[in-house]
Amino acid sequence: MWSMGKIFDTPEVVRVYTGSYWNGALTNDDFQHMFEKDEKLLVRELLDLPRCSAERKINLVVHRIRLVKVHVCILGTLRGMTPYWFGKEKSREHILDNLASIMNDVRIKFDLSKGDMPDPEKFAQRLEKFPDFRVFPSIDRGLISRFDMLIEKDVPGIVSDAEAIASEARSGRKGMIDNLNQVGSNKRRKFW
């Protein structure tokens, strides 16, 4: 069981359910209580899958919005540091050499999360493909404020709508959960 950590690439501990999921009666009643308890937990988790899926999708959307905001700020700053006509190559080399400190300054200036910042070395490798940083868009403060509004106001509205829909769905499944609470002796239910 402990070696499953090598198989699953997640930071969370994997829940393993024990049980006897066949239609016949148990031949040995020693583990009946444990089987019934795990059966209830499994069905409850299956019933919560839509809610968990919606939460995961909303979290991914928020994460992407934050990454786009970070990239807009970094690329706009790099564009502002690049001269219009002369000295572009020297400026480009200076930016690539000092990218980590520039990114830290951008993080502080725009109040960005350290965890949202890209790896400076990988980012520098991708920037090397661009001969001129003036091709990047300039910083649009209106766009940045729209990103903040999305995260602060729009996404919580979506979350509350999703919770309302999930609560309606849960009330429809309440009968299934009530049936779980009435686990019989050796009588097995067919799930599929």
N, C-alpha and C positions, 0 to 999 in steps of 0.2 A: 504494500500500500504506500509506503514512504517513497518508493522509487518512482511513483507516478509524477513527481515533480519534474522529472526529466522529459516526460512525454508532453505534459501540458505547459504551454508557454504563457502562463497568466500569473499575476502576483497574488491572486486569491487562491485560497485552499479549495480544492475541488470537493464537492459534496458527493459522497457515494451512498446510495440508498440500498438497503438490504431488504429482501422480501421474498415472498413466494407469490409470484404473479401468474398463477395458473388457476383454472376453474375448480379444481378438486380441493378436498379438505386437506388440512395439514396432517401429515403422518406423525409428526413430533410436535407437541405443544410447548416445548421449552422456550422457543423464541417468538411465540405468537404475539406477545405484547410489543416486542421490538419491531416485528414485521408490520403490525397494524399502525404503529406510530410513524414509521418511515413511509408507509403507504399514504397516510394523511399528508405528511410533509411534501411528498412528491407531487400529489395531486394539487395541493395548494400552490406549489411553485409553478406547476404547469398552468394553473389558472392565472397566475400573476405575470406570465410571460409577455402578454401584450403591453402591460404597464411598464415593465422593465425595458422592453424594446423601444417604447416611445421615449422614455427617459434617456436611453442611450443615444437615440437619434438626435434629440434636442441638445444633449451635451456635445455631440459631434458638430452640430451646426454652430454652437457657441465657440467651440474650439477653432473651427475654420474662420469664423468672423475675426477672432482675435489674431490668428495668423495673418490674415489679409491686412489687418490694421498694422501689424508689426512690419510687414513687408512694404506697405505704402510709406510708412514713416522712414524706414531705412533707405529705400530707393530714392525717395524725395530728398532726403538729406544728402545722399551721394551726388545727386544731380546738382544740388545747390553748392556743393563743394567743388564742382568741376567748372573751370573757366569757359567762357564762350568761344574764344578764338585761340589764344596762344597759351602754351603750357599745359595742354590737356594730358599729354603722356606723362609728364612729371607729376601732375596732380593725381593721375590714375595710379601710378606706382606708390605714391605716398598713401593713398586711400587703401590700397591692397595691403601695404605693409602694416598699417595701423588700424586695420578693420575692427579688431577686438575692442580697442578703446573708443573708436567711433560708435560702434554698436552700443557700448555701455553708456556713452553720452546721449545717444538717441533714446535709450531705455529710460534714463533719468528725465530727459527733457519732456517726453510724451507720457511719462508715468506708465510704462509698460511692465508687464510681469517678466521676471528673469527666466521663468520656465517657458515662456512663449518665444524667446529669442532663439534664432537658429544658431547652429554651430559656426563660429567665425571661419574656421578653416574650410569647411565644406562650402560655405557661402562665398568665400574668396575664390575657390576653384570655379564656381559657377560664374562669378563676376569676370573672371579672366577671359571668358568668351566674348565679352562686350568691349570693343575697342574704344567706345566713347560712352561715358555715363550720362551725357546730356540726352540720350534717347529715353531715359527713364522719366516717368511723369513727375511733375513737381508736387509738392505737398499740398493737398487740398484739405484745408481745415474743416470745410463743410462735410466732406466725405468721412473724415475721422469722427466728427460729432454725430454723423448718422450711424456709424458703427457703434458708438457708445449708446445711442438711443436704442438701437436694436437689442443690445445686450441688457440694458437697464430697464427698458419698458416693454418692448415688443415680445421678447422671449418669455418674460414672466407671464404675459397675457396668454401666450401659446401654452405654457405649462399649466395655467389654471384651466384653460379650455380642455387640455388633454386629461387633467385630473377629473373634470366633470364628466367627460365621456367614459373614463375608466370607472368612475363610481356608478354610472348607469349600468355599465356592463357587469360590474361586480354584483349589483343588486339582482340582475338577471341570473347570475350564477349562484346566488345565495342558496337556492334549493340544493344544488350539487354539494355545497360545503356542508349544509345541514345533514345531508345523507351520509357524509363522511363521518360526522360526529356520532352516528348511530351504527358503529361497527359491530357486527354480530359476532357470534362465537366462532365457529369454524366455517360458517357460510362465506363463500368467496364471491366477490362481484366481478363481473366481466367488464373490463375497461374498454376493450376495442373489439 
